[in-house]
Amino acid sequence: MTDVESGEDGTLTVGGFLDIAGKNILVTGTNDDVGLYFVNCEDDEKSVKLEAAKIGVNTSSRIACVVPPLCSGTYTVKVVTQCSKTKPHKESLENTFS
């Protein structure tokens, strides 16, 4: 995960671009929980969910988006998807980036 504005891992610049690389991370599926989450580590009420439609690049190996408005704090980024190499999973799968 790289914050494009600062060029650093572990940083989120509100309004800047975030680039995430991985495997099978395409944000796709019909379950309600599918999305890209900015999870506030201190207060879950301050967490933000981005729907797949709000993600600029959304492939099985790369996600890029604009960091939404976030309250001050420490966040993790969580990808929830039903993506698979062959056919969609029935259950949602999660991958968290610190």
Phi and psi in radians as a Rosetta constraint file:
Dihedral C 1 N 2 CA 2 C 2 CIRCULARHARMONIC -2.275 0.35
Dihedral N 2 CA 2 C 2 N 3 CIRCULARHARMONIC 2.277 0.35
Dihedral C 2 N 3 CA 3 C 3 CIRCULARHARMONIC -1.437 0.35
Dihedral N 3 CA 3 C 3 N 4 CIRCULARHARMONIC 1.946 0.35
Dihedral C 3 N 4 CA 4 C 4 CIRCULARHARMONIC -1.135 0.35
Dihedral N 4 CA 4 C 4 N 5 CIRCULARHARMONIC -0.624 0.35
Dihedral C 4 N 5 CA 5 C 5 CIRCULARHARMONIC -1.061 0.35
Dihedral N 5 CA 5 C 5 N 6 CIRCULARHARMONIC -0.851 0.35
Dihedral C 5 N 6 CA 6 C 6 CIRCULARHARMONIC -1.620 0.35
Dihedral N 6 CA 6 C 6 N 7 CIRCULARHARMONIC -0.352 0.35
Dihedral C 6 N 7 CA 7 C 7 CIRCULARHARMONIC 1.337 0.35
Dihedral N 7 CA 7 C 7 N 8 CIRCULARHARMONIC 0.209 0.35
Dihedral C 7 N 8 CA 8 C 8 CIRCULARHARMONIC -1.963 0.35
Dihedral N 8 CA 8 C 8 N 9 CIRCULARHARMONIC 2.589 0.35
Dihedral C 8 N 9 CA 9 C 9 CIRCULARHARMONIC -1.404 0.35
Dihedral N 9 CA 9 C 9 N 10 CIRCULARHARMONIC 2.609 0.35
Dihedral C 9 N 10 CA 10 C 10 CIRCULARHARMONIC 1.420 0.35
Dihedral N 10 CA 10 C 10 N 11 CIRCULARHARMONIC 0.178 0.35
Dihedral C 10 N 11 CA 11 C 11 CIRCULARHARMONIC -2.176 0.35
Dihedral N 11 CA 11 C 11 N 12 CIRCULARHARMONIC 2.494 0.35
Dihedral C 11 N 12 CA 12 C 12 CIRCULARHARMONIC -2.173 0.35
Dihedral N 12 CA 12 C 12 N 13 CIRCULARHARMONIC 2.116 0.35
Dihedral C 12 N 13 CA 13 C 13 CIRCULARHARMONIC -1.814 0.35
Dihedral N 13 CA 13 C 13 N 14 CIRCULARHARMONIC 1.935 0.35
Dihedral C 13 N 14 CA 14 C 14 CIRCULARHARMONIC -0.996 0.35
Dihedral N 14 CA 14 C 14 N 15 CIRCULARHARMONIC 2.249 0.35
Dihedral C 14 N 15 CA 15 C 15 CIRCULARHARMONIC 1.502 0.35
Dihedral N 15 CA 15 C 15 N 16 CIRCULARHARMONIC -0.153 0.35
Dihedral C 15 N 16 CA 16 C 16 CIRCULARHARMONIC -1.617 0.35
Dihedral N 16 CA 16 C 16 N 17 CIRCULARHARMONIC 3.067 0.35
Dihedral C 16 N 17 CA 17 C 17 CIRCULARHARMONIC -1.612 0.35
Dihedral N 17 CA 17 C 17 N 18 CIRCULARHARMONIC 2.478 0.35
Dihedral C 17 N 18 CA 18 C 18 CIRCULARHARMONIC -2.061 0.35
Dihedral N 18 CA 18 C 18 N 19 CIRCULARHARMONIC 2.320 0.35
Dihedral C 18 N 19 CA 19 C 19 CIRCULARHARMONIC -2.088 0.35
Dihedral N 19 CA 19 C 19 N 20 CIRCULARHARMONIC 2.162 0.35
Dihedral C 19 N 20 CA 20 C 20 CIRCULARHARMONIC -2.109 0.35
Dihedral N 20 CA 20 C 20 N 21 CIRCULARHARMONIC 2.271 0.35
Dihedral C 20 N 21 CA 21 C 21 CIRCULARHARMONIC -2.021 0.35
Dihedral N 21 CA 21 C 21 N 22 CIRCULARHARMONIC 2.540 0.35
Dihedral C 21 N 22 CA 22 C 22 CIRCULARHARMONIC -3.132 0.35
Dihedral N 22 CA 22 C 22 N 23 CIRCULARHARMONIC -2.838 0.35
Dihedral C 22 N 23 CA 23 C 23 CIRCULARHARMONIC -2.111 0.35
Dihedral N 23 CA 23 C 23 N 24 CIRCULARHARMONIC 2.402 0.35
Dihedral C 23 N 24 CA 24 C 24 CIRCULARHARMONIC 0.899 0.35
Dihedral N 24 CA 24 C 24 N 25 CIRCULARHARMONIC 0.805 0.35
Dihedral C 24 N 25 CA 25 C 25 CIRCULARHARMONIC -1.867 0.35
Dihedral N 25 CA 25 C 25 N 26 CIRCULARHARMONIC 0.127 0.35
Dihedral C 25 N 26 CA 26 C 26 CIRCULARHARMONIC -0.926 0.35
Dihedral N 26 CA 26 C 26 N 27 CIRCULARHARMONIC 2.150 0.35
Dihedral C 26 N 27 CA 27 C 27 CIRCULARHARMONIC -1.420 0.35
Dihedral N 27 CA 27 C 27 N 28 CIRCULARHARMONIC 1.747 0.35
Dihedral C 27 N 28 CA 28 C 28 CIRCULARHARMONIC -2.665 0.35
Dihedral N 28 CA 28 C 28 N 29 CIRCULARHARMONIC 2.676 0.35
Dihedral C 28 N 29 CA 29 C 29 CIRCULARHARMONIC 2.417 0.35
Dihedral N 29 CA 29 C 29 N 30 CIRCULARHARMONIC 2.961 0.35
Dihedral C 29 N 30 CA 30 C 30 CIRCULARHARMONIC -1.807 0.35
Dihedral N 30 CA 30 C 30 N 31 CIRCULARHARMONIC -0.159 0.35
Dihedral C 30 N 31 CA 31 C 31 CIRCULARHARMONIC -1.172 0.35
Dihedral N 31 CA 31 C 31 N 32 CIRCULARHARMONIC 2.542 0.35
Dihedral C 31 N 32 CA 32 C 32 CIRCULARHARMONIC -1.075 0.35
Dihedral N 32 CA 32 C 32 N 33 CIRCULARHARMONIC -0.463 0.35
Dihedral C 32 N 33 CA 33 C 33 CIRCULARHARMONIC -1.497 0.35
Dihedral N 33 CA 33 C 33 N 34 CIRCULARHARMONIC -0.086 0.35
Dihedral C 33 N 34 CA 34 C 34 CIRCULARHARMONIC -1.127 0.35
Dihedral N 34 CA 34 C 34 N 35 CIRCULARHARMONIC 2.255 0.35
Dihedral C 34 N 35 CA 35 C 35 CIRCULARHARMONIC 2.884 0.35
Dihedral N 35 CA 35 C 35 N 36 CIRCULARHARMONIC -3.097 0.35
Dihedral C 35 N 36 CA 36 C 36 CIRCULARHARMONIC -1.940 0.35
Dihedral N 36 CA 36 C 36 N 37 CIRCULARHARMONIC 2.129 0.35
Dihedral C 36 N 37 CA 37 C 37 CIRCULARHARMONIC -1.956 0.35
Dihedral N 37 CA 37 C 37 N 38 CIRCULARHARMONIC 2.441 0.35
Dihedral C 37 N 38 CA 38 C 38 CIRCULARHARMONIC -1.862 0.35
Dihedral N 38 CA 38 C 38 N 39 CIRCULARHARMONIC 1.793 0.35
Dihedral C 38 N 39 CA 39 C 39 CIRCULARHARMONIC -1.710 0.35
Dihedral N 39 CA 39 C 39 N 40 CIRCULARHARMONIC 2.051 0.35
Dihedral C 39 N 40 CA 40 C 40 CIRCULARHARMONIC -1.301 0.35
Dihedral N 40 CA 40 C 40 N 41 CIRCULARHARMONIC 2.143 0.35
Dihedral C 40 N 41 CA 41 C 41 CIRCULARHARMONIC -1.242 0.35
Dihedral N 41 CA 41 C 41 N 42 CIRCULARHARMONIC -0.400 0.35
Dihedral C 41 N 42 CA 42 C 42 CIRCULARHARMONIC -1.668 0.35
Dihedral N 42 CA 42 C 42 N 43 CIRCULARHARMONIC -0.533 0.35
Dihedral C 42 N 43 CA 43 C 43 CIRCULARHARMONIC -2.566 0.35
Dihedral N 43 CA 43 C 43 N 44 CIRCULARHARMONIC 1.815 0.35
Dihedral C 43 N 44 CA 44 C 44 CIRCULARHARMONIC -1.055 0.35
Dihedral N 44 CA 44 C 44 N 45 CIRCULARHARMONIC -0.436 0.35
Dihedral C 44 N 45 CA 45 C 45 CIRCULARHARMONIC -1.112 0.35
Dihedral N 45 CA 45 C 45 N 46 CIRCULARHARMONIC -0.390 0.35
Dihedral C 45 N 46 CA 46 C 46 CIRCULARHARMONIC -1.601 0.35
Dihedral N 46 CA 46 C 46 N 47 CIRCULARHARMONIC 0.048 0.35
Dihedral C 46 N 47 CA 47 C 47 CIRCULARHARMONIC -1.256 0.35
Dihedral N 47 CA 47 C 47 N 48 CIRCULARHARMONIC 2.665 0.35
Dihedral C 47 N 48 CA 48 C 48 CIRCULARHARMONIC -2.249 0.35
Dihedral N 48 CA 48 C 48 N 49 CIRCULARHARMONIC 2.381 0.35
Dihedral C 48 N 49 CA 49 C 49 CIRCULARHARMONIC -1.935 0.35
Dihedral N 49 CA 49 C 49 N 50 CIRCULARHARMONIC 2.280 0.35
Dihedral C 49 N 50 CA 50 C 50 CIRCULARHARMONIC -1.805 0.35
Dihedral N 50 CA 50 C 50 N 51 CIRCULARHARMONIC 2.286 0.35
Dihedral C 50 N 51 CA 51 C 51 CIRCULARHARMONIC -1.331 0.35
Dihedral N 51 CA 51 C 51 N 52 CIRCULARHARMONIC 2.796 0.35
Dihedral C 51 N 52 CA 52 C 52 CIRCULARHARMONIC -0.967 0.35
Dihedral N 52 CA 52 C 52 N 53 CIRCULARHARMONIC -0.607 0.35
Dihedral C 52 N 53 CA 53 C 53 CIRCULARHARMONIC -1.149 0.35
Dihedral N 53 CA 53 C 53 N 54 CIRCULARHARMONIC -0.334 0.35
Dihedral C 53 N 54 CA 54 C 54 CIRCULARHARMONIC -1.616 0.35
Dihedral N 54 CA 54 C 54 N 55 CIRCULARHARMONIC 0.025 0.35
Dihedral C 54 N 55 CA 55 C 55 CIRCULARHARMONIC -1.717 0.35
Dihedral N 55 CA 55 C 55 N 56 CIRCULARHARMONIC 2.222 0.35
Dihedral C 55 N 56 CA 56 C 56 CIRCULARHARMONIC -1.228 0.35
Dihedral N 56 CA 56 C 56 N 57 CIRCULARHARMONIC -0.875 0.35
Dihedral C 56 N 57 CA 57 C 57 CIRCULARHARMONIC -2.035 0.35
Dihedral N 57 CA 57 C 57 N 58 CIRCULARHARMONIC 2.200 0.35
Dihedral C 57 N 58 CA 58 C 58 CIRCULARHARMONIC -2.480 0.35
Dihedral N 58 CA 58 C 58 N 59 CIRCULARHARMONIC 1.562 0.35
Dihedral C 58 N 59 CA 59 C 59 CIRCULARHARMONIC -2.183 0.35
Dihedral N 59 CA 59 C 59 N 60 CIRCULARHARMONIC 3.056 0.35
Dihedral C 59 N 60 CA 60 C 60 CIRCULARHARMONIC -1.200 0.35
Dihedral N 60 CA 60 C 60 N 61 CIRCULARHARMONIC -0.280 0.35
Dihedral C 60 N 61 CA 61 C 61 CIRCULARHARMONIC -2.089 0.35
Dihedral N 61 CA 61 C 61 N 62 CIRCULARHARMONIC -0.097 0.35
Dihedral C 61 N 62 CA 62 C 62 CIRCULARHARMONIC -2.667 0.35
Dihedral N 62 CA 62 C 62 N 63 CIRCULARHARMONIC 2.401 0.35
Dihedral C 62 N 63 CA 63 C 63 CIRCULARHARMONIC -2.223 0.35
Dihedral N 63 CA 63 C 63 N 64 CIRCULARHARMONIC 2.335 0.35
Dihedral C 63 N 64 CA 64 C 64 CIRCULARHARMONIC -2.360 0.35
Dihedral N 64 CA 64 C 64 N 65 CIRCULARHARMONIC 2.389 0.35
Dihedral C 64 N 65 CA 65 C 65 CIRCULARHARMONIC -2.703 0.35
Dihedral N 65 CA 65 C 65 N 66 CIRCULARHARMONIC 2.946 0.35
Dihedral C 65 N 66 CA 66 C 66 CIRCULARHARMONIC -1.522 0.35
Dihedral N 66 CA 66 C 66 N 67 CIRCULARHARMONIC 2.343 0.35
Dihedral C 66 N 67 CA 67 C 67 CIRCULARHARMONIC -1.224 0.35
Dihedral N 67 CA 67 C 67 N 68 CIRCULARHARMONIC 2.161 0.35
Dihedral C 67 N 68 CA 68 C 68 CIRCULARHARMONIC -1.287 0.35
Dihedral N 68 CA 68 C 68 N 69 CIRCULARHARMONIC 2.965 0.35
Dihedral C 68 N 69 CA 69 C 69 CIRCULARHARMONIC -1.018 0.35
Dihedral N 69 CA 69 C 69 N 70 CIRCULARHARMONIC 2.238 0.35
Dihedral C 69 N 70 CA 70 C 70 CIRCULARHARMONIC -2.269 0.35
Dihedral N 70 CA 70 C 70 N 71 CIRCULARHARMONIC 2.541 0.35
Dihedral C 70 N 71 CA 71 C 71 CIRCULARHARMONIC -1.253 0.35
Dihedral N 71 CA 71 C 71 N 72 CIRCULARHARMONIC 2.749 0.35
Dihedral C 71 N 72 CA 72 C 72 CIRCULARHARMONIC -1.024 0.35
Dihedral N 72 CA 72 C 72 N 73 CIRCULARHARMONIC 2.556 0.35
Dihedral C 72 N 73 CA 73 C 73 CIRCULARHARMONIC 2.577 0.35
Dihedral N 73 CA 73 C 73 N 74 CIRCULARHARMONIC -3.055 0.35
Dihedral C 73 N 74 CA 74 C 74 CIRCULARHARMONIC -1.741 0.35
Dihedral N 74 CA 74 C 74 N 75 CIRCULARHARMONIC 2.328 0.35
Dihedral C 74 N 75 CA 75 C 75 CIRCULARHARMONIC -2.228 0.35
Dihedral N 75 CA 75 C 75 N 76 CIRCULARHARMONIC 2.651 0.35
Dihedral C 75 N 76 CA 76 C 76 CIRCULARHARMONIC -1.973 0.35
Dihedral N 76 CA 76 C 76 N 77 CIRCULARHARMONIC 2.759 0.35
Dihedral C 76 N 77 CA 77 C 77 CIRCULARHARMONIC -1.943 0.35
Dihedral N 77 CA 77 C 77 N 78 CIRCULARHARMONIC 2.209 0.35
Dihedral C 77 N 78 CA 78 C 78 CIRCULARHARMONIC -2.102 0.35
Dihedral N 78 CA 78 C 78 N 79 CIRCULARHARMONIC 2.263 0.35
Dihedral C 78 N 79 CA 79 C 79 CIRCULARHARMONIC -1.786 0.35
Dihedral N 79 CA 79 C 79 N 80 CIRCULARHARMONIC 2.164 0.35
Dihedral C 79 N 80 CA 80 C 80 CIRCULARHARMONIC -2.053 0.35
Dihedral N 80 CA 80 C 80 N 81 CIRCULARHARMONIC 2.146 0.35
Dihedral C 80 N 81 CA 81 C 81 CIRCULARHARMONIC -2.580 0.35
Dihedral N 81 CA 81 C 81 N 82 CIRCULARHARMONIC 2.912 0.35
Dihedral C 81 N 82 CA 82 C 82 CIRCULARHARMONIC -1.988 0.35
Dihedral N 82 CA 82 C 82 N 83 CIRCULARHARMONIC 0.282 0.35
Dihedral C 82 N 83 CA 83 C 83 CIRCULARHARMONIC -1.125 0.35
Dihedral N 83 CA 83 C 83 N 84 CIRCULARHARMONIC 2.506 0.35
Dihedral C 83 N 84 CA 84 C 84 CIRCULARHARMONIC -2.640 0.35
Dihedral N 84 CA 84 C 84 N 85 CIRCULARHARMONIC 2.820 0.35
Dihedral C 84 N 85 CA 85 C 85 CIRCULARHARMONIC -1.168 0.35
Dihedral N 85 CA 85 C 85 N 86 CIRCULARHARMONIC -0.593 0.35
Dihedral C 85 N 86 CA 86 C 86 CIRCULARHARMONIC -1.863 0.35
Dihedral N 86 CA 86 C 86 N 87 CIRCULARHARMONIC -1.128 0.35
Dihedral C 86 N 87 CA 87 C 87 CIRCULARHARMONIC -2.377 0.35
Dihedral N 87 CA 87 C 87 N 88 CIRCULARHARMONIC 2.688 0.35
Dihedral C 87 N 88 CA 88 C 88 CIRCULARHARMONIC -1.025 0.35
Dihedral N 88 CA 88 C 88 N 89 CIRCULARHARMONIC 2.481 0.35
Dihedral C 88 N 89 CA 89 C 89 CIRCULARHARMONIC -1.275 0.35
Dihedral N 89 CA 89 C 89 N 90 CIRCULARHARMONIC 2.596 0.35
Dihedral C 89 N 90 CA 90 C 90 CIRCULARHARMONIC -1.304 0.35
Dihedral N 90 CA 90 C 90 N 91 CIRCULARHARMONIC -0.665 0.35
Dihedral C 90 N 91 CA 91 C 91 CIRCULARHARMONIC -1.584 0.35
Dihedral N 91 CA 91 C 91 N 92 CIRCULARHARMONIC 2.596 0.35
Dihedral C 91 N 92 CA 92 C 92 CIRCULARHARMONIC -1.312 0.35
Dihedral N 92 CA 92 C 92 N 93 CIRCULARHARMONIC 2.522 0.35
Dihedral C 92 N 93 CA 93 C 93 CIRCULARHARMONIC -1.975 0.35
Dihedral N 93 CA 93 C 93 N 94 CIRCULARHARMONIC 2.534 0.35
Dihedral C 93 N 94 CA 94 C 94 CIRCULARHARMONIC -2.118 0.35
Dihedral N 94 CA 94 C 94 N 95 CIRCULARHARMONIC 2.505 0.35
Dihedral C 94 N 95 CA 95 C 95 CIRCULARHARMONIC -2.405 0.35
Dihedral N 95 CA 95 C 95 N 96 CIRCULARHARMONIC 2.210 0.35
Dihedral C 95 N 96 CA 96 C 96 CIRCULARHARMONIC -1.961 0.35
Dihedral N 96 CA 96 C 96 N 97 CIRCULARHARMONIC 2.362 0.35
Dihedral C 96 N 97 CA 97 C 97 CIRCULARHARMONIC -2.006 0.35
Dihedral N 97 CA 97 C 97 N 98 CIRCULARHARMONIC 2.280 0.35
